[in-house]
Amino acid sequence: MEYRYLGRSGLRVSSLTMGTMTFGGSERVGNTPQDEATRQIDLCLDHGINLLDTANIYNKGVSEEMIGVALSENGRRERTLLATKVRFRTGDGPNDAGLSRHHIIEQCKASLKRLKTDHIDLYQVHEWDGMTPVEETMEALDILVKHGHVRYIGCSNYSGWHIMKALQAAGERHNERFISQQIHYTLHSREAEYELVPISQDQGLGILVWSPLAGGLLSGKYRREGGPDAGRHVGGWREPPVPDWNRLYDIIDVIVAIAEERNVSGAQVSLAWLLGRPGVTSVIIGGRSEEQFRDNLAAAELKLSNEERARLDAVSRPPLLYPYWHQTFTANDRLGPIDQDLLGSYVEEFKRD
């Protein structure tokens, strides 16, 4: 297992992170019982994973509770970095949601109790709250760090301007700043390359990727001819949206072709592609079963060739939005290294044309 620094911090995390949304969940998500969850945690720890990711709302706190039970035994907590999240509604009261000082601090206390620990290693705001002043949010997170309840802070599902606004607010007040962001980023959904990946590279944020297989769509099991009988998307799962199924299947065709050539699973190919993308620190893997975890874990050892990456890049490349197409035409003489990650191949085509 490779370990990478998480953003502009001294914290090193495994290139794969264990996701735990299936713990105690529904049949659609994956209803993993306690004994199986503990075995899956042991499997991941034994393969070198040192970061577990959860959230206070995953199955109404049950995921955190199950992690707390597992990590309180056999010295597992000492081997593990814990990441959880706060933002979404946890009750019927007027202050039971959002990123107010009240909600953040109350939910941190609740998460610590469920996780049976005295600190959270990475506390992440789960989604933007446009009604709470960002200064209040960053100050509340800073308080938790200074009191020792939280070690590091991060964000998830923010837009580019949200991130910059939060970082500026923290800097002006000498508060703790985000060291990471958790985003959706896959071969099918590469929108993060427009703003979120460049911001991470420029501002020193690590990138954690959630749902790297698009809820299983990029595992190779879903094909034009049909898919599995069970799974999230069989039950109408809406993440991610798929506006163009033909494009998705074109991407899957290349994934499957490379997987067959390498005698590996499509999931491993999709995960290995992400692990080699600029800015990506760790990819969050999940599974309904030990078999799925074992398959995903093998992606840490799979190295794609330049030719394989080129095939995947070509079939999945996103269209250039404004101002990027304009920069390709008129700013290509002064593009920096971060600009080149997004625009480089388009510039080369423009010059050839």
RODO-2510 file (C-alpha; in nm, 4 decimals, decimal comma):
residues 353
     n   res          X          Y          Z
     1     m     0,0000     0,0000     0,0000
     2     e     0,1251     0,3457    -0,0881
     3     y     0,0937     0,6288     0,1657
     4     r     0,0516     0,9875     0,0541
     5     y     0,0553     1,3173     0,2412
     6     l    -0,2954     1,4558     0,2816
     7     g    -0,2746     1,7997     0,1322
     8     r    -0,0437     2,0542     0,2914
     9     s    -0,0195     1,8565     0,6144
    10     g     0,2145     1,6028     0,7697
    11     l    -0,0571     1,3365     0,7825
    12     r     0,0053     1,0347     0,5610
    13     v    -0,2928     0,8299     0,4471
    14     s    -0,3212     0,5124     0,2442
    15     s    -0,3941     0,5518    -0,1266
    16     l    -0,7132     0,3544    -0,0645
    17     t    -0,9604     0,4530     0,2076
    18     m    -1,2277     0,2240     0,3499
    19     g    -1,5823     0,3513     0,3015
    20     t    -1,8463     0,2394     0,5496
    21     m    -2,1829     0,3615     0,4217
    22     t    -2,3004     0,0004     0,3921
    23     f    -2,2630    -0,0611     0,7670
    24     g    -2,6099    -0,1238     0,9057
    25     g    -2,7704     0,0132     0,5927
    26     s    -3,0603    -0,0772     0,3702
    27     e    -3,0717    -0,3590     0,1206
    28     r    -3,0258    -0,1092    -0,1640
    29     v    -2,7059     0,0341    -0,0150
    30     g    -2,5836    -0,2865     0,1492
    31     n    -2,6975    -0,3996     0,4922
    32     t    -2,3690    -0,5106     0,6520
    33     p    -2,4084    -0,6569     1,0053
    34     q    -2,1585    -0,5969     1,2873
    35     d    -1,9608    -0,9214     1,2590
    36     e    -1,9147    -0,8806     0,8855
    37     a    -1,8261    -0,5118     0,9233
    38     t    -1,5555    -0,6017     1,1751
    39     r    -1,4129    -0,8651     0,9387
    40     q    -1,4091    -0,6127     0,6539
    41     i    -1,2266    -0,3602     0,8717
    42     d    -0,9676    -0,6225     0,9635
    43     l    -0,9236    -0,7119     0,5968
    44     c    -0,8607    -0,3493     0,5017
    45     l    -0,6269    -0,2835     0,7933
    46     d    -0,4296    -0,5991     0,7137
    47     h    -0,3868    -0,4757     0,3547
    48     g    -0,2416    -0,1456     0,4761
    49     i    -0,5439     0,0848     0,4700
    50     n    -0,5160     0,3305     0,7586
    51     l    -0,8124     0,5656     0,6909
    52     l    -1,1795     0,4806     0,7536
    53     d    -1,4437     0,7205     0,6252
    54     t    -1,7978     0,7545     0,7572
    55     a    -2,0557     1,0264     0,8335
    56     n    -2,2941     1,1070     1,1148
    57     i    -2,5925     1,0522     0,8840
    58     y    -2,4874     0,7160     0,7413
    59     n    -2,7792     0,4989     0,8440
    60     k    -2,8736     0,7529     1,1135
    61     g    -2,5502     0,7077     1,3052
    62     v    -2,5437     0,3282     1,2918
    63     s    -2,2314     0,3258     1,0735
    64     e    -2,0421     0,5276     1,3339
    65     e    -2,1704     0,3054     1,6140
    66     m    -2,0550    -0,0113     1,4373
    67     i    -1,7127     0,1381     1,3697
    68     g    -1,6909     0,2335     1,7363
    69     v    -1,7624    -0,1236     1,8433
    70     a    -1,5048    -0,2682     1,6023
    71     l    -1,2263    -0,0205     1,6783
    72     s    -1,2662    -0,0450     2,0548
    73     e    -1,1335    -0,4029     2,0408
    74     n    -0,7950    -0,5620     1,9680
    75     g    -0,6052    -0,2350     1,9315
    76     r    -0,7725    -0,1478     1,6022
    77     r    -0,8145     0,2215     1,6926
    78     e    -0,4380     0,2668     1,7242
    79     r    -0,3986     0,1468     1,3643
    80     t    -0,6728     0,3641     1,2244
    81     l    -0,7350     0,7228     1,1208
    82     l    -1,1044     0,8097     1,1520
    83     a    -1,2836     1,0502     0,9176
    84     t    -1,6451     1,1518     0,9623
    85     k    -1,8723     1,4363     0,8493
    86     v    -2,1327     1,6894     0,9604
    87     r    -2,3949     1,9032     0,7851
    88     f    -2,7133     1,7117     0,7020
    89     r    -3,0305     1,6919     0,9107
    90     t    -3,0145     1,4763     1,2214
    91     g    -3,3481     1,5637     1,3843
    92     d    -3,6704     1,7635     1,3568
    93     g    -3,5519     2,0744     1,5381
    94     p    -3,4748     2,4076     1,3688
    95     n    -3,1029     2,3736     1,4533
    96     d    -3,0636     2,0058     1,3654
    97     a    -2,8990     2,0737     1,0287
    98     g    -2,6418     2,2981     0,8651
    99     l    -2,2999     2,4292     0,9574
   100     s    -2,3802     2,6606     1,2455
   101     r    -2,1512     2,6619     1,5478
   102     h    -2,4328     2,4951     1,7431
   103     h    -2,4873     2,2063     1,5018
   104     i    -2,1186     2,1406     1,4326
   105     i    -2,0191     2,1206     1,8000
   106     e    -2,3232     1,9179     1,9073
   107     q    -2,2764     1,6694     1,6240
   108     c    -1,9045     1,6354     1,6915
   109     k    -1,9873     1,5381     2,0505
   110     a    -2,2435     1,2857     1,9251
   111     s    -2,0005     1,1357     1,6720
   112     l    -1,7269     1,1015     1,9337
   113     k    -1,9694     0,9113     2,1574
   114     r    -2,0833     0,6778     1,8806
   115     l    -1,7269     0,6179     1,7601
   116     k    -1,6109     0,5473     2,1179
   117     t    -1,3073     0,7702     2,0750
   118     d    -1,1692     1,0922     2,2222
   119     h    -1,0818     1,2502     1,8874
   120     i    -1,1732     1,2510     1,5191
   121     d    -0,8714     1,2528     1,2885
   122     l    -1,0435     1,4238     0,9933
   123     y    -1,3699     1,6125     1,0466
   124     q    -1,5351     1,7099     0,7189
   125     v    -1,8192     1,9461     0,6427
   126     h    -2,0404     1,7283     0,4258
   127     e    -2,1999     1,9926     0,2030
   128     w    -2,2170     2,3696     0,1589
   129     d    -2,4466     2,5721     0,3865
   130     g    -2,5309     2,8998     0,2166
   131     m    -2,7337     3,0303     0,5133
   132     t    -2,4584     3,0177     0,7763
   133     p    -2,1721     3,2691     0,7553
   134     v    -1,8640     3,0772     0,6503
   135     e    -1,6688     3,2599     0,9204
   136     e    -1,8913     3,0972     1,1846
   137     t    -1,8340     2,7533     1,0339
   138     m    -1,4571     2,7877     1,0165
   139     e    -1,4385     2,9266     1,3707
   140     a    -1,6435     2,6345     1,5057
   141     l    -1,4106     2,3864     1,3377
   142     d    -1,1116     2,5777     1,4719
   143     i    -1,2515     2,5509     1,8259
   144     l    -1,2819     2,1726     1,7904
   145     v    -0,9196     2,1455     1,6768
   146     k    -0,7896     2,3693     1,9558
   147     h    -0,9813     2,1674     2,2162
   148     g    -0,8327     1,8426     2,0848
   149     h    -1,1599     1,6859     1,9699
   150     v    -1,0547     1,7046     1,6025
   151     r    -0,7075     1,6784     1,4497
   152     y    -0,7667     1,8007     1,0917
   153     i    -1,0595     1,9457     0,8968
   154     g    -1,1815     1,9074     0,5398
   155     c    -1,4785     1,9801     0,3153
   156     s    -1,6898     1,7757     0,0783
   157     n    -1,9081     1,8606    -0,2203
   158     y    -1,8038     2,2279    -0,2245
   159     s    -1,7767     2,4290    -0,5430
   160     g    -1,4590     2,6145    -0,6275
   161     w    -1,5741     2,9513    -0,4964
   162     h    -1,7052     2,7902    -0,1773
   163     i    -1,3595     2,6463    -0,1078
   164     m    -1,1803     2,9730    -0,1734
   165     k    -1,4275     3,1659     0,0432
   166     a    -1,3723     2,9208     0,3319
   167     l    -0,9942     2,9278     0,2980
   168     q    -0,9917     3,3080     0,2898
   169     a    -1,2137     3,3281     0,5987
   170     a    -0,9865     3,0888     0,7859
   171     g    -0,6725     3,2742     0,6806
   172     e    -0,8007     3,6167     0,7801
   173     r    -0,8800     3,4937     1,1321
   174     h    -0,5852     3,2563     1,1697
   175     n    -0,8255     2,9630     1,1997
   176     e    -0,7482     2,6091     1,0967
   177     r    -0,7831     2,5618     0,7219
   178     f    -0,9090     2,2655     0,5251
   179     i    -0,6402     2,0119     0,4385
   180     s    -0,8623     1,8069     0,2070
   181     q    -1,1783     1,7897     0,0075
   182     q    -1,3860     1,4808    -0,0613
   183     i    -1,5348     1,4835    -0,4103
   184     h    -1,7068     1,2697    -0,6696
   185     y    -1,4613     1,2023    -0,9514
   186     t    -1,4690     0,9102    -1,1940
   187     l    -1,3994     0,8173    -1,5529
   188     h    -1,7634     0,9005    -1,6179
   189     s    -1,7790     1,2204    -1,4092
   190     r    -1,4710     1,4339    -1,4693
   191     e    -1,6283     1,7726    -1,3946
   192     a    -1,3971     1,8087    -1,0941
   193     e    -1,1114     1,8730    -1,3365
   194     y    -1,2536     2,2156    -1,4266
   195     e    -1,2115     2,3755    -1,0827
   196     l    -1,1869     2,1360    -0,7877
   197     v    -0,8722     1,9491    -0,8886
   198     p    -0,6818     2,2678    -0,9858
   199     i    -0,7850     2,4394    -0,6604
   200     s    -0,6616     2,1401    -0,4626
   201     q    -0,3257     2,1474    -0,6380
   202     d    -0,2894     2,5237    -0,6004
   203     q    -0,4119     2,5547    -0,2404
   204     g    -0,2548     2,2390    -0,1008
   205     l    -0,5669     2,0285    -0,0434
   206     g    -0,5634     1,6520    -0,0594
   207     i    -0,8358     1,4887    -0,2674
   208     l    -1,0416     1,1984    -0,1339
   209     v    -1,2698     1,0450    -0,3958
   210     w    -1,6129     0,9149    -0,3015
   211     s    -1,8072     0,6601    -0,5095
   212     p    -1,5133     0,6078    -0,7486
   213     l    -1,7052     0,3358    -0,9333
   214     a    -2,0152     0,5552    -0,9727
   215     g    -2,2197     0,3293    -0,7483
   216     g    -2,0953     0,0225    -0,9354
   217     l    -2,1612     0,1500    -1,2877
   218     l    -1,7884     0,1469    -1,3682
   219     s    -1,7217    -0,1976    -1,2217
   220     g    -1,7743    -0,3615    -1,5603
   221     k    -2,0892    -0,5404    -1,4463
   222     y    -2,3270    -0,2964    -1,6167
   223     r    -2,3244    -0,3377    -1,9931
   224     r    -2,5393    -0,2388    -2,2886
   225     e    -2,6862    -0,5881    -2,2860
   226     g    -2,7916    -0,5623    -1,9213
   227     g    -2,6624    -0,5526    -1,5660
   228     p    -2,6771    -0,7364    -1,2356
   229     d    -3,0037    -0,8274    -1,0646
   230     a    -2,9052    -0,6471    -0,7443
   231     g    -2,7217    -0,3251    -0,6714
   232     r    -2,7788     0,0433    -0,6071
   233     h    -2,8771     0,1334    -0,9607
   234     v    -3,1199    -0,1567    -0,9904
   235     g    -3,3262     0,0158    -0,7218
   236     g    -3,3169     0,3570    -0,8861
   237     w    -3,0103     0,5091    -0,7170
   238     r    -2,9702     0,8663    -0,8476
   239     e    -2,5968     0,9242    -0,7935
   240     p    -2,4409     1,0036    -1,0281
   241     p    -2,6884     1,1357    -1,2841
   242     v    -2,6365     0,9759    -1,6270
   243     p    -2,7496     1,2197    -1,8988
   244     d    -2,5969     1,0142    -2,1814
   245     w    -2,6062     0,6376    -2,1377
   246     n    -2,4355     0,5747    -2,4719
   247     r    -2,1342     0,7765    -2,3567
   248     l    -2,1278     0,5818    -2,0300
   249     y    -2,1341     0,2499    -2,2155
   250     d    -1,8563     0,3686    -2,4484
   251     i    -1,6422     0,4279    -2,1398
   252     i    -1,7387     0,0918    -1,9917
   253     d    -1,6441    -0,0825    -2,3184
   254     v    -1,2873     0,0489    -2,2896
   255     i    -1,2693    -0,0385    -1,9200
   256     v    -1,3796    -0,3942    -1,9887
   257     a    -1,1431    -0,4324    -2,2853
   258     i    -0,8423    -0,3292    -2,0762
   259     a    -0,9589    -0,5468    -1,7865
   260     e    -0,9786    -0,8517    -2,0121
   261     e    -0,6364    -0,7788    -2,1595
   262     r    -0,4844    -0,7518    -1,8112
   263     n    -0,6920    -1,0338    -1,6571
   264     v    -0,8243    -0,8061    -1,3832
   265     s    -1,1681    -0,6694    -1,2985
   266     g    -1,3194    -0,3589    -1,4502
   267     a    -1,3375    -0,2111    -1,1017
   268     q    -0,9612    -0,2407    -1,0626
   269     v    -0,9032    -0,0606    -1,3932
   270     s    -1,1359     0,2261    -1,2954
   271     l    -0,9737     0,2627    -0,9532
   272     a    -0,6192     0,2420    -1,0910
   273     w    -0,6981     0,5206    -1,3389
   274     l    -0,8068     0,7454    -1,0515
   275     l    -0,5031     0,6620    -0,8396
   276     g    -0,2820     0,7999    -1,1147
   277     r    -0,4706     1,1250    -1,1699
   278     p    -0,3118     1,4593    -1,0707
   279     g    -0,4034     1,5731    -0,7214
   280     v    -0,5734     1,2535    -0,6054
   281     t    -0,4586     1,1430    -0,2600
   282     s    -0,6862     0,8504    -0,1754
   283     v    -0,9799     0,6673    -0,3296
   284     i    -1,2613     0,5489    -0,1029
   285     i    -1,3606     0,1891    -0,1649
   286     g    -1,6696     0,0171    -0,0317
   287     g    -1,8458    -0,3105    -0,0766
   288     r    -2,1345    -0,5284     0,0207
   289     s    -1,9082    -0,8260     0,0724
   290     e    -1,5547    -0,9285     0,1590
   291     e    -1,5132    -1,0438    -0,2014
   292     q    -1,5816    -0,6920    -0,3322
   293     f    -1,3341    -0,5414    -0,0864
   294     r    -1,0651    -0,7920    -0,1873
   295     d    -1,1157    -0,7089    -0,5530
   296     n    -1,0981    -0,3335    -0,4922
   297     l    -0,7911    -0,3676    -0,2703
   298     a    -0,6028    -0,5252    -0,5597
   299     a    -0,6281    -0,1938    -0,7479
   300     a    -0,3519    -0,0541    -0,5259
   301     e    -0,1042    -0,2791    -0,7078
   302     l    -0,2334    -0,2278    -1,0627
   303     k    -0,0258     0,0124    -1,2726
   304     l    -0,1781     0,1134    -1,6026
   305     s     0,0466     0,1768    -1,9000
   306     n     0,0583     0,5123    -2,0749
   307     e    -0,1227     0,3576    -2,3697
   308     e    -0,4014     0,2232    -2,1473
   309     r    -0,4377     0,5594    -1,9785
   310     a    -0,4539     0,7324    -2,3147
   311     r    -0,7392     0,5051    -2,4240
   312     l    -0,9336     0,5745    -2,1055
   313     d    -0,8637     0,9481    -2,1234
   314     a    -0,9786     0,9709    -2,4843
   315     v    -1,3129     0,7983    -2,4348
   316     s    -1,3967     0,9880    -2,1148
   317     r    -1,2556     1,3336    -2,1862
   318     p    -1,5003     1,6086    -2,0853
   319     p    -1,5931     1,8955    -2,3178
   320     l    -1,4227     2,2272    -2,2555
   321     l    -1,6488     2,4821    -2,0876
   322     y    -1,5925     2,8572    -2,0966
   323     p    -1,3425     3,0072    -2,0128
   324     y    -1,1318     2,6990    -2,0805
   325     w    -1,1938     2,6772    -2,4548
   326     h    -1,1074     3,0459    -2,4772
   327     q    -0,7868     2,9920    -2,2796
   328     t    -0,6981     2,7082    -2,5152
   329     f    -0,7176     2,9493    -2,8093
   330     t    -0,5683     3,2640    -2,6590
   331     a    -0,3658     3,1800    -2,3459
   332     n    -0,1801     2,8677    -2,4550
   333     d     0,1536     3,0546    -2,4581
   334     r     0,1391     3,1137    -2,0794
   335     l    -0,0290     2,8107    -1,9240
   336     g     0,1185     2,6880    -1,5978
   337     p     0,1672     2,3231    -1,4949
   338     i    -0,1748     2,3034    -1,3264
   339     d    -0,3434     2,4545    -1,6342
   340     q    -0,1705     2,1965    -1,8510
   341     d    -0,3295     1,9070    -1,6606
   342     l    -0,6693     2,0124    -1,7945
   343     l    -0,5865     2,1956    -2,1162
   344     g    -0,2697     2,0332    -2,2441
   345     s    -0,4259     1,7779    -2,4784
   346     y    -0,6776     2,0309    -2,6115
   347     v    -0,3983     2,2803    -2,6841
   348     e    -0,2068     2,0194    -2,8815
   349     e    -0,5168     1,9484    -3,0931
   350     f    -0,5742     2,3200    -3,1465
   351     k    -0,2183     2,3683    -3,2645
   352     r    -0,2466     2,0732    -3,5056
   353     d    -0,5681     2,2146    -3,6495
***
